Amino acid sequence: MLKKIDKKLNEERLLIVLGFVISIYPLCFLIGSFLINLNTLFACIVFIIFLLKEKNFDIFKNKFFVILLFLWGSFIINLFFSSNIENSLSRTFGFVRFILLALSIKIFFEKSGSQIQKLVFKIWIVTFLVVTFDLIFEFIFGFNTAGFSSYMPGRLSGFLNQELKIGHLYSAIFLICSVNILYFTKKNYYLLLFILISIVVSIFIGERANFIRVFFMSIFFIIFFDNKNFIKKIIFLTFVSLTLTLFIIKNEEYNKRFWGQFIKPIIIGKVKTDKIEIKESFSFKEIINFTVYGANYDRAYRVFLDNKLFGVGIKNYRNESNKKKYENKDLHFDKSAASIHPHQVHLEFLTETGFFGYFSFLIFIFLSFYWSFKNFLKSKNLIIFASSLYLLFSLMPLLPTGSFFTTFGATLFWINYGLMINEK
């Protein structure tokens, strides 16, 4: 009896430690990659200790672990075809930390009590609200509460200072925080208010791709999270859309970024940059050819054509894309085409892992969504739904993305994946 009590206490202590590690993740993203990686290392260590103490290794028979292992295995196979194995080695084997991170989050939310889980999400919400206030402050005054200001007009940097990726963090956690606001208050209108504020602030941030993700995630969530008040939901979403449209029209900088450089070229076929204006072309291909991201995508496509089956190897795109044979002088931004990654997750998989790695990833992600959706239908756990929406829209084709394999973006992806595969 005493042994059972002692074992239970040890389990609870480890889960409390793991909960603390998970709770400070949003703060880690505001400080930097070193702390993100350190926190992930702690999560992995606590997870391994938990398994050893429990002497329960059923997690390694779980279907989600099997497909995570399948994905990692495809990366290891791809390593042998890498154009520079030494360069790919650290990132390929370092990927195991994301497997352990996802599983540690899964274990925590399946094994821990509701009180510690609520505390974790309360810390997330407080951090999110501080970030939100800080971004609104920066939008009004031109600098944030720490005195940081963005070097790019129409973009906010928040606590990340010169790293303009606060929108990525915002899009990754706003819906999870919104769900927990609903759980804590039991009031739908608090949920809608929280989502509305998040949409507005995401447009303030000025990151067009992340704003689109936030907006569409919000639409899908609001429409499908329950089967009530459909007409009211449509009215609410229409009001939000019209308000945002009016804001974009009236604000010169946001009008330029969202309308002049993004929506207008798609609708009427005209795009204007500092160097060139294309008049009434209505050619999507031509519009792409006169943008930096278009040059990035063109370069990635050319690299892929030369390395269709296995790609150039993880972390090797940065070297391959600089080769002269991939230049395309027809593009106005060809000099900016070479980069450390293609700025689109699908192209990143195709260029670095080829058809082999890309289809392995598609199998992995399809099964993950399928099993998680079945879990959601059974449990009605809105956190599963929220994290699934983030993962789904982070994989949207064409929209620019960060690298799938770097610390900031990958950790946000795998935290949400860990929440999505919760089977409780």
DRENDO-1510 file (C-alpha; in Angstrom, 1 decimal, always signed):
<recs>
REC; n; res; u; v; w
REC; 1; MET; +0.0; +0.0; +0.0 .
REC; 2; LEU; +2.8; +2.4; +1.0 .
REC; 3; LYS; +4.6; +1.6; -2.2 .
REC; 4; LYS; +1.6; +2.4; -4.3 .
REC; 5; ILE; +1.2; +5.8; -2.5 .
REC; 6; ASP; +4.8; +6.6; -2.9 .
REC; 7; LYS; +4.7; +5.7; -6.6 .
REC; 8; LYS; +1.6; +7.9; -7.1 .
REC; 9; LEU; +3.4; +10.8; -5.4 .
REC; 10; ASN; +6.4; +10.4; -7.6 .
REC; 11; GLU; +4.2; +10.4; -10.6 .
REC; 12; GLU; +2.4; +13.5; -9.6 .
REC; 13; ARG; +5.7; +15.3; -8.8 .
REC; 14; LEU; +7.0; +14.5; -12.3 .
REC; 15; LEU; +3.8; +15.6; -13.9 .
REC; 16; ILE; +3.9; +18.9; -12.0 .
REC; 17; VAL; +7.5; +19.5; -13.2 .
REC; 18; LEU; +6.4; +18.6; -16.8 .
REC; 19; GLY; +3.4; +20.9; -16.5 .
REC; 20; PHE; +5.7; +23.8; -15.4 .
REC; 21; VAL; +8.0; +23.1; -18.4 .
REC; 22; ILE; +5.0; +23.2; -20.8 .
REC; 23; SER; +3.5; +26.3; -19.1 .
REC; 24; ILE; +6.5; +28.5; -19.8 .
REC; 25; TYR; +6.8; +27.7; -23.5 .
REC; 26; PRO; +5.1; +30.9; -24.6 .
REC; 27; LEU; +7.6; +32.9; -22.5 .
REC; 28; CYS; +10.5; +30.9; -24.0 .
REC; 29; PHE; +9.5; +32.0; -27.5 .
REC; 30; LEU; +9.7; +35.6; -26.4 .
REC; 31; ILE; +13.3; +35.2; -25.2 .
REC; 32; GLY; +14.9; +33.1; -27.9 .
REC; 33; SER; +15.9; +29.8; -29.4 .
REC; 34; PHE; +18.4; +28.9; -26.7 .
REC; 35; LEU; +15.7; +28.8; -24.1 .
REC; 36; ILE; +13.2; +27.1; -26.4 .
REC; 37; ASN; +15.7; +24.3; -27.0 .
REC; 38; LEU; +16.6; +24.1; -23.3 .
REC; 39; ASN; +13.0; +23.9; -22.3 .
REC; 40; THR; +12.5; +21.1; -24.9 .
REC; 41; LEU; +15.4; +19.2; -23.4 .
REC; 42; PHE; +13.9; +19.5; -20.0 .
REC; 43; ALA; +10.6; +18.2; -21.3 .
REC; 44; CYS; +12.3; +15.2; -23.0 .
REC; 45; ILE; +14.3; +14.4; -19.8 .
REC; 46; VAL; +11.2; +14.6; -17.5 .
REC; 47; PHE; +9.3; +12.4; -20.0 .
REC; 48; ILE; +12.0; +9.7; -20.0 .
REC; 49; ILE; +12.3; +9.8; -16.2 .
REC; 50; PHE; +8.5; +9.4; -16.0 .
REC; 51; LEU; +8.5; +6.3; -18.2 .
REC; 52; LEU; +11.4; +4.8; -16.3 .
REC; 53; LYS; +9.8; +5.4; -12.9 .
REC; 54; GLU; +6.5; +4.1; -14.1 .
REC; 55; LYS; +8.0; +1.2; -15.9 .
REC; 56; ASN; +5.1; +1.5; -18.3 .
REC; 57; PHE; +6.2; +1.7; -21.9 .
REC; 58; ASP; +2.8; +1.4; -23.6 .
REC; 59; ILE; +3.3; +4.7; -25.2 .
REC; 60; PHE; +5.8; +3.0; -27.6 .
REC; 61; LYS; +3.0; +0.8; -28.8 .
REC; 62; ASN; +0.7; +3.7; -29.5 .
REC; 63; LYS; -0.2; +4.4; -33.1 .
REC; 64; PHE; +0.9; +8.0; -32.9 .
REC; 65; PHE; +4.4; +6.9; -31.8 .
REC; 66; VAL; +4.5; +4.4; -34.6 .
REC; 67; ILE; +3.8; +7.1; -37.3 .
REC; 68; LEU; +6.2; +9.5; -35.6 .
REC; 69; LEU; +8.9; +6.8; -35.8 .
REC; 70; PHE; +7.9; +6.2; -39.4 .
REC; 71; LEU; +8.4; +9.9; -40.3 .
REC; 72; TRP; +11.8; +10.0; -38.5 .
REC; 73; GLY; +12.8; +6.8; -40.2 .
REC; 74; SER; +12.1; +8.5; -43.6 .
REC; 75; PHE; +14.4; +11.3; -42.6 .
REC; 76; ILE; +17.2; +8.8; -41.7 .
REC; 77; ILE; +16.8; +7.0; -45.0 .
REC; 78; ASN; +16.9; +10.3; -46.8 .
REC; 79; LEU; +20.2; +11.1; -45.0 .
REC; 80; PHE; +22.0; +8.4; -47.0 .
REC; 81; PHE; +21.1; +10.3; -50.2 .
REC; 82; SER; +22.0; +13.7; -48.9 .
REC; 83; SER; +24.3; +15.9; -51.0 .
REC; 84; ASN; +26.1; +16.7; -47.7 .
REC; 85; ILE; +25.5; +14.1; -45.0 .
REC; 86; GLU; +27.6; +16.0; -42.4 .
REC; 87; ASN; +25.4; +19.0; -42.9 .
REC; 88; SER; +22.1; +17.0; -42.6 .
REC; 89; LEU; +23.3; +14.8; -39.6 .
REC; 90; SER; +22.5; +17.1; -36.7 .
REC; 91; ARG; +19.1; +18.2; -37.9 .
REC; 92; THR; +18.1; +14.6; -38.8 .
REC; 93; PHE; +19.0; +13.1; -35.5 .
REC; 94; GLY; +18.1; +16.2; -33.6 .
REC; 95; PHE; +14.5; +15.6; -34.8 .
REC; 96; VAL; +14.1; +13.0; -32.0 .
REC; 97; ARG; +13.6; +15.8; -29.5 .
REC; 98; PHE; +10.4; +16.8; -31.3 .
REC; 99; ILE; +9.1; +13.2; -31.1 .
REC; 100; LEU; +9.7; +13.2; -27.4 .
REC; 101; LEU; +8.3; +16.7; -27.0 .
REC; 102; ALA; +5.0; +15.7; -28.7 .
REC; 103; LEU; +4.8; +12.5; -26.6 .
REC; 104; SER; +5.6; +14.3; -23.4 .
REC; 105; ILE; +2.7; +16.7; -24.0 .
REC; 106; LYS; +0.4; +13.8; -24.9 .
REC; 107; ILE; +1.3; +12.0; -21.7 .
REC; 108; PHE; +0.9; +15.1; -19.5 .
REC; 109; PHE; -2.6; +15.8; -20.7 .
REC; 110; GLU; -3.6; +12.2; -20.5 .
REC; 111; LYS; -2.1; +11.5; -17.0 .
REC; 112; SER; -2.3; +14.8; -15.1 .
REC; 113; GLY; -5.2; +16.1; -13.1 .
REC; 114; SER; -7.5; +18.9; -14.3 .
REC; 115; GLN; -6.2; +21.4; -11.7 .
REC; 116; ILE; -2.6; +21.3; -13.0 .
REC; 117; GLN; -3.8; +21.4; -16.6 .
REC; 118; LYS; -5.9; +24.5; -15.8 .
REC; 119; LEU; -2.9; +26.2; -14.2 .
REC; 120; VAL; -0.7; +25.5; -17.4 .
REC; 121; PHE; -3.3; +27.1; -19.6 .
REC; 122; LYS; -3.9; +30.0; -17.2 .
REC; 123; ILE; -0.2; +30.8; -17.5 .
REC; 124; TRP; -0.5; +30.6; -21.3 .
REC; 125; ILE; -3.5; +32.9; -21.3 .
REC; 126; VAL; -1.7; +35.5; -19.1 .
REC; 127; THR; +1.3; +35.4; -21.3 .
REC; 128; PHE; -0.8; +35.8; -24.4 .
REC; 129; LEU; -2.7; +38.7; -22.9 .
REC; 130; VAL; +0.6; +40.5; -22.0 .
REC; 131; VAL; +1.8; +40.0; -25.6 .
REC; 132; THR; -1.5; +41.2; -26.9 .
REC; 133; PHE; -1.4; +44.4; -24.8 .
REC; 134; ASP; +2.2; +44.9; -25.8 .
REC; 135; LEU; +1.4; +44.7; -29.5 .
REC; 136; ILE; -1.6; +47.1; -29.2 .
REC; 137; PHE; +0.8; +49.5; -27.3 .
REC; 138; GLU; +3.3; +49.2; -30.1 .
REC; 139; PHE; +0.6; +49.8; -32.8 .
REC; 140; ILE; -0.5; +53.0; -31.0 .
REC; 141; PHE; +2.9; +54.5; -30.0 .
REC; 142; GLY; +5.3; +53.0; -32.5 .
REC; 143; PHE; +7.3; +51.1; -29.9 .
REC; 144; ASN; +6.5; +48.4; -27.4 .
REC; 145; THR; +6.5; +48.4; -23.6 .
REC; 146; ALA; +10.2; +47.4; -23.7 .
REC; 147; GLY; +11.1; +50.2; -26.1 .
REC; 148; PHE; +11.5; +47.9; -29.1 .
REC; 149; SER; +10.3; +49.1; -32.5 .
REC; 150; SER; +10.0; +47.3; -35.8 .
REC; 151; TYR; +12.4; +48.3; -38.6 .
REC; 152; MET; +9.7; +47.6; -41.2 .
REC; 153; PRO; +6.7; +50.0; -41.6 .
REC; 154; GLY; +3.4; +48.2; -41.2 .
REC; 155; ARG; +4.9; +45.3; -39.1 .
REC; 156; LEU; +5.0; +44.9; -35.4 .
REC; 157; SER; +7.9; +43.1; -33.6 .
REC; 158; GLY; +6.7; +43.1; -30.0 .
REC; 159; PHE; +9.0; +41.5; -27.5 .
REC; 160; LEU; +10.9; +39.8; -30.3 .
REC; 161; ASN; +12.5; +43.1; -31.3 .
REC; 162; GLN; +14.2; +42.8; -34.7 .
REC; 163; GLU; +12.9; +39.2; -35.3 .
REC; 164; LEU; +9.6; +39.8; -37.2 .
REC; 165; LYS; +7.9; +36.5; -36.3 .
REC; 166; ILE; +5.6; +37.4; -33.4 .
REC; 167; GLY; +2.6; +36.6; -35.7 .
REC; 168; HIS; +3.8; +33.0; -36.0 .
REC; 169; LEU; +3.6; +32.6; -32.2 .
REC; 170; TYR; +0.3; +34.4; -32.1 .
REC; 171; SER; -1.3; +32.2; -34.7 .
REC; 172; ALA; +0.0; +29.1; -32.9 .
REC; 173; ILE; -1.5; +29.7; -29.5 .
REC; 174; PHE; -4.5; +32.1; -29.9 .
REC; 175; LEU; -7.1; +29.4; -30.5 .
REC; 176; ILE; -5.9; +27.2; -27.7 .
REC; 177; CYS; -6.1; +30.1; -25.3 .
REC; 178; SER; -9.6; +31.0; -26.7 .
REC; 179; VAL; -10.8; +27.4; -26.0 .
REC; 180; ASN; -9.6; +27.6; -22.5 .
REC; 181; ILE; -11.3; +31.0; -22.0 .
REC; 182; LEU; -14.5; +29.2; -22.9 .
REC; 183; TYR; -13.7; +26.3; -20.6 .
REC; 184; PHE; -13.0; +28.7; -17.7 .
REC; 185; THR; -16.0; +31.0; -18.2 .
REC; 186; LYS; -18.5; +28.7; -19.8 .
REC; 187; LYS; -19.6; +31.8; -21.9 .
REC; 188; ASN; -19.6; +31.7; -25.7 .
REC; 189; TYR; -19.4; +35.5; -25.9 .
REC; 190; TYR; -16.1; +35.6; -24.1 .
REC; 191; LEU; -14.8; +33.1; -26.6 .
REC; 192; LEU; -16.0; +35.2; -29.5 .
REC; 193; LEU; -14.5; +38.4; -27.9 .
REC; 194; PHE; -11.2; +36.7; -27.4 .
REC; 195; ILE; -11.1; +35.5; -31.0 .
REC; 196; LEU; -12.2; +38.9; -32.3 .
REC; 197; ILE; -9.3; +40.6; -30.4 .
REC; 198; SER; -6.9; +38.0; -31.7 .
REC; 199; ILE; -8.0; +38.6; -35.3 .
REC; 200; VAL; -7.7; +42.4; -34.9 .
REC; 201; VAL; -4.2; +42.2; -33.3 .
REC; 202; SER; -3.1; +39.7; -35.9 .
REC; 203; ILE; -3.8; +42.3; -38.6 .
REC; 204; PHE; -2.0; +45.0; -36.6 .
REC; 205; ILE; +1.1; +42.7; -36.6 .
REC; 206; GLY; +1.1; +43.0; -40.4 .
REC; 207; GLU; +2.2; +39.5; -41.2 .
REC; 208; ARG; -0.1; +38.7; -44.1 .
REC; 209; ALA; +0.3; +34.9; -44.2 .
REC; 210; ASN; -0.2; +34.5; -40.5 .
REC; 211; PHE; -3.2; +36.9; -40.5 .
REC; 212; ILE; -4.8; +34.7; -43.2 .
REC; 213; ARG; -4.2; +31.7; -41.0 .
REC; 214; VAL; -5.7; +33.3; -37.9 .
REC; 215; PHE; -8.7; +34.5; -39.9 .
REC; 216; PHE; -9.5; +31.2; -41.5 .
REC; 217; MET; -8.8; +29.2; -38.3 .
REC; 218; SER; -11.2; +31.5; -36.6 .
REC; 219; ILE; -13.9; +31.1; -39.2 .
REC; 220; PHE; -13.7; +27.3; -39.2 .
REC; 221; PHE; -13.6; +27.2; -35.4 .
REC; 222; ILE; -16.6; +29.5; -34.8 .
REC; 223; ILE; -18.7; +27.7; -37.4 .
REC; 224; PHE; -18.0; +24.2; -36.3 .
REC; 225; PHE; -17.2; +24.2; -32.6 .
REC; 226; ASP; -20.9; +23.7; -31.9 .
REC; 227; ASN; -24.2; +23.4; -33.8 .
REC; 228; LYS; -25.9; +26.4; -32.3 .
REC; 229; ASN; -26.7; +29.9; -33.5 .
REC; 230; PHE; -25.5; +29.5; -37.1 .
REC; 231; ILE; -27.2; +32.7; -38.2 .
REC; 232; LYS; -25.6; +34.7; -35.4 .
REC; 233; LYS; -22.2; +33.3; -36.3 .
REC; 234; ILE; -22.6; +34.4; -39.9 .
REC; 235; ILE; -23.7; +37.9; -38.8 .
REC; 236; PHE; -20.7; +38.0; -36.4 .
REC; 237; LEU; -18.2; +36.9; -39.1 .
REC; 238; THR; -19.7; +39.3; -41.7 .
REC; 239; PHE; -19.3; +42.2; -39.2 .
REC; 240; VAL; -15.7; +41.2; -38.4 .
REC; 241; SER; -14.9; +41.0; -42.2 .
REC; 242; LEU; -16.4; +44.3; -43.0 .
REC; 243; THR; -14.7; +46.0; -40.1 .
REC; 244; LEU; -11.3; +44.6; -41.0 .
REC; 245; THR; -11.9; +45.6; -44.7 .
REC; 246; LEU; -12.7; +49.2; -43.6 .
REC; 247; PHE; -9.6; +49.3; -41.4 .
REC; 248; ILE; -7.4; +48.2; -44.3 .
REC; 249; ILE; -8.9; +50.8; -46.6 .
REC; 250; LYS; -8.5; +53.6; -44.2 .
REC; 251; ASN; -4.9; +52.9; -42.9 .
REC; 252; GLU; -2.3; +53.8; -45.5 .
REC; 253; GLU; +0.4; +51.3; -44.5 .
REC; 254; TYR; -1.9; +48.4; -44.1 .
REC; 255; ASN; -3.8; +49.3; -47.3 .
REC; 256; LYS; -0.5; +49.1; -49.2 .
REC; 257; ARG; +0.6; +45.8; -47.6 .
REC; 258; PHE; -2.8; +43.9; -47.6 .
REC; 259; TRP; -4.6; +45.5; -50.6 .
REC; 260; GLY; -1.9; +47.0; -52.9 .
REC; 261; GLN; +0.7; +44.2; -52.6 .
REC; 262; PHE; -1.5; +41.2; -51.9 .
REC; 263; ILE; -5.3; +41.2; -52.7 .
REC; 264; LYS; -5.3; +43.7; -55.6 .
REC; 265; PRO; -2.8; +41.8; -57.8 .
REC; 266; ILE; -4.9; +38.7; -57.4 .
REC; 267; ILE; -8.2; +40.4; -58.2 .
REC; 268; ILE; -7.3; +42.8; -61.0 .
REC; 269; GLY; -3.9; +41.6; -62.1 .
REC; 270; LYS; -1.8; +44.6; -61.2 .
REC; 271; VAL; +1.1; +44.7; -58.8 .
REC; 272; LYS; +3.4; +47.5; -58.0 .
REC; 273; THR; +6.8; +47.3; -56.4 .
REC; 274; ASP; +9.5; +49.8; -55.8 .
REC; 275; LYS; +11.1; +48.8; -59.2 .
REC; 276; ILE; +8.3; +47.8; -61.5 .
REC; 277; GLU; +4.6; +48.0; -62.2 .
REC; 278; ILE; +2.8; +45.3; -64.2 .
REC; 279; LYS; -0.4; +46.8; -65.8 .
REC; 280; GLU; -3.6; +44.8; -66.3 .
REC; 281; SER; -1.8; +41.5; -66.9 .
REC; 282; PHE; -4.2; +39.3; -65.0 .
REC; 283; SER; -1.6; +36.6; -65.3 .
REC; 284; PHE; -1.0; +34.9; -61.9 .
REC; 285; LYS; +2.3; +33.5; -63.2 .
REC; 286; GLU; +3.5; +37.0; -64.2 .
REC; 287; ILE; +2.5; +38.3; -60.8 .
REC; 288; ILE; +4.5; +35.6; -59.1 .
REC; 289; ASN; +7.4; +36.4; -61.3 .
REC; 290; PHE; +7.6; +39.9; -59.9 .
REC; 291; THR; +7.6; +39.1; -56.2 .
REC; 292; VAL; +10.3; +38.0; -53.8 .
REC; 293; TYR; +8.4; +34.9; -52.7 .
REC; 294; GLY; +7.7; +34.1; -56.4 .
REC; 295; ALA; +11.5; +34.1; -56.9 .
REC; 296; ASN; +11.9; +31.9; -53.9 .
REC; 297; TYR; +9.4; +29.4; -55.2 .
REC; 298; ASP; +10.8; +29.4; -58.7 .
REC; 299; ARG; +14.3; +28.7; -57.3 .
REC; 300; ALA; +13.0; +25.9; -55.1 .
REC; 301; TYR; +11.1; +24.3; -58.0 .
REC; 302; ARG; +14.3; +24.4; -60.1 .
REC; 303; VAL; +16.3; +22.7; -57.3 .
REC; 304; PHE; +13.5; +20.1; -57.0 .
REC; 305; LEU; +13.6; +19.3; -60.7 .
REC; 306; ASP; +17.2; +18.3; -60.4 .
REC; 307; ASN; +16.6; +16.2; -57.2 .
REC; 308; LYS; +13.2; +14.7; -57.6 .
REC; 309; LEU; +13.5; +11.4; -55.7 .
REC; 310; PHE; +15.4; +12.2; -52.5 .
REC; 311; GLY; +16.0; +15.9; -52.6 .
REC; 312; VAL; +19.3; +17.6; -51.7 .
REC; 313; GLY; +19.1; +16.5; -48.0 .
REC; 314; ILE; +17.8; +18.2; -44.9 .
REC; 315; LYS; +19.6; +21.6; -44.3 .
REC; 316; ASN; +21.3; +21.5; -47.7 .
REC; 317; TYR; +18.9; +23.8; -49.6 .
REC; 318; ARG; +20.8; +26.8; -48.4 .
REC; 319; ASN; +23.9; +25.7; -50.3 .
REC; 320; GLU; +22.2; +24.2; -53.3 .
REC; 321; SER; +20.0; +27.2; -54.0 .
REC; 322; ASN; +23.1; +29.5; -54.4 .
REC; 323; LYS; +24.3; +27.6; -57.5 .
REC; 324; LYS; +24.4; +29.5; -60.7 .
REC; 325; LYS; +22.6; +26.9; -62.7 .
REC; 326; TYR; +19.3; +27.7; -60.9 .
REC; 327; GLU; +19.3; +31.4; -61.7 .
REC; 328; ASN; +16.4; +32.8; -63.7 .
REC; 329; LYS; +17.2; +36.2; -65.1 .
REC; 330; ASP; +13.5; +36.7; -66.2 .
REC; 331; LEU; +12.6; +37.3; -62.5 .
REC; 332; HIS; +13.1; +40.8; -61.1 .
REC; 333; PHE; +14.0; +39.4; -57.7 .
REC; 334; ASP; +16.2; +36.6; -58.9 .
REC; 335; LYS; +19.1; +37.9; -56.8 .
REC; 336; SER; +16.9; +37.4; -53.7 .
REC; 337; ALA; +15.8; +33.9; -54.8 .
REC; 338; ALA; +18.5; +31.9; -53.0 .
REC; 339; SER; +17.8; +31.5; -49.3 .
REC; 340; ILE; +18.3; +29.1; -46.3 .
REC; 341; HIS; +14.9; +27.5; -47.1 .
REC; 342; PRO; +12.2; +27.9; -49.8 .
REC; 343; HIS; +9.7; +29.8; -47.5 .
REC; 344; GLN; +7.0; +27.3; -48.2 .
REC; 345; VAL; +6.7; +24.0; -46.3 .
REC; 346; HIS; +5.7; +21.8; -49.2 .
REC; 347; LEU; +8.6; +23.1; -51.3 .
REC; 348; GLU; +10.9; +22.6; -48.4 .
REC; 349; PHE; +10.0; +18.9; -48.2 .
REC; 350; LEU; +10.2; +18.5; -52.0 .
REC; 351; THR; +13.6; +20.1; -52.3 .
REC; 352; GLU; +15.2; +18.6; -49.2 .
REC; 353; THR; +13.6; +15.2; -49.1 .
REC; 354; GLY; +12.2; +14.7; -52.6 .
REC; 355; PHE; +9.2; +12.7; -53.5 .
REC; 356; PHE; +10.2; +10.0; -51.0 .
REC; 357; GLY; +10.2; +12.3; -48.0 .
REC; 358; TYR; +7.3; +14.4; -49.2 .
REC; 359; PHE; +4.9; +11.4; -49.6 .
REC; 360; SER; +6.2; +10.0; -46.3 .
REC; 361; PHE; +5.2; +13.2; -44.6 .
REC; 362; LEU; +1.8; +13.2; -46.4 .
REC; 363; ILE; +1.1; +9.7; -45.1 .
REC; 364; PHE; +2.1; +10.8; -41.6 .
REC; 365; ILE; +0.0; +13.9; -41.5 .
REC; 366; PHE; -3.0; +12.3; -43.1 .
REC; 367; LEU; -3.1; +9.5; -40.5 .
REC; 368; SER; -2.5; +12.0; -37.7 .
REC; 369; PHE; -5.5; +14.1; -38.8 .
REC; 370; TYR; -7.6; +11.1; -39.3 .
REC; 371; TRP; -7.0; +9.5; -35.9 .
REC; 372; SER; -7.2; +12.8; -34.1 .
REC; 373; PHE; -10.5; +13.7; -35.8 .
REC; 374; LYS; -11.9; +10.4; -34.6 .
REC; 375; ASN; -10.7; +11.2; -31.1 .
REC; 376; PHE; -12.3; +14.6; -31.3 .
REC; 377; LEU; -15.7; +13.1; -32.3 .
REC; 378; LYS; -15.5; +10.8; -29.4 .
REC; 379; SER; -14.2; +13.2; -26.7 .
REC; 380; LYS; -15.5; +16.5; -28.0 .
REC; 381; ASN; -12.2; +18.0; -26.7 .
REC; 382; LEU; -12.0; +21.4; -28.3 .
REC; 383; ILE; -8.3; +21.6; -27.7 .
REC; 384; ILE; -7.8; +18.8; -30.2 .
REC; 385; PHE; -9.9; +20.7; -32.7 .
REC; 386; ALA; -8.0; +24.0; -32.1 .
REC; 387; SER; -4.6; +22.4; -32.4 .
REC; 388; SER; -5.7; +20.5; -35.5 .
REC; 389; LEU; -6.8; +23.7; -37.2 .
REC; 390; TYR; -3.4; +25.3; -36.5 .
REC; 391; LEU; -1.6; +22.3; -38.0 .
REC; 392; LEU; -3.9; +22.2; -41.0 .
REC; 393; PHE; -3.6; +25.9; -41.8 .
REC; 394; SER; +0.2; +26.0; -41.1 .
REC; 395; LEU; +0.4; +23.5; -44.0 .
REC; 396; MET; -1.6; +25.6; -46.5 .
REC; 397; PRO; -0.1; +25.5; -50.0 .
REC; 398; LEU; +1.3; +28.7; -51.6 .
REC; 399; LEU; +1.2; +30.8; -48.4 .
REC; 400; PRO; +4.8; +31.6; -47.2 .
REC; 401; THR; +6.0; +29.8; -44.1 .
REC; 402; GLY; +9.1; +29.5; -42.0 .
REC; 403; SER; +11.3; +26.5; -42.1 .
REC; 404; PHE; +9.7; +23.3; -40.9 .
REC; 405; PHE; +12.9; +22.1; -39.2 .
REC; 406; THR; +14.2; +25.2; -37.4 .
REC; 407; THR; +13.7; +25.7; -33.6 .
REC; 408; PHE; +11.0; +28.4; -33.5 .
REC; 409; GLY; +8.6; +27.1; -36.1 .
REC; 410; ALA; +9.2; +23.4; -35.5 .
REC; 411; THR; +8.6; +23.7; -31.7 .
REC; 412; LEU; +5.3; +25.5; -32.3 .
REC; 413; PHE; +4.3; +22.8; -34.7 .
REC; 414; TRP; +5.1; +19.9; -32.4 .
REC; 415; ILE; +3.6; +21.5; -29.3 .
REC; 416; ASN; +0.3; +21.7; -31.2 .
REC; 417; TYR; +0.8; +18.2; -32.5 .
REC; 418; GLY; +1.2; +16.9; -29.0 .
REC; 419; LEU; -2.1; +18.6; -28.0 .
REC; 420; MET; -3.8; +17.2; -31.1 .
REC; 421; ILE; -2.9; +13.6; -30.4 .
REC; 422; ASN; -4.3; +13.7; -26.8 .
REC; 423; GLU; -6.6; +10.7; -26.6 .
REC; 424; LYS; -8.3; +11.6; -23.3 .
</recs>
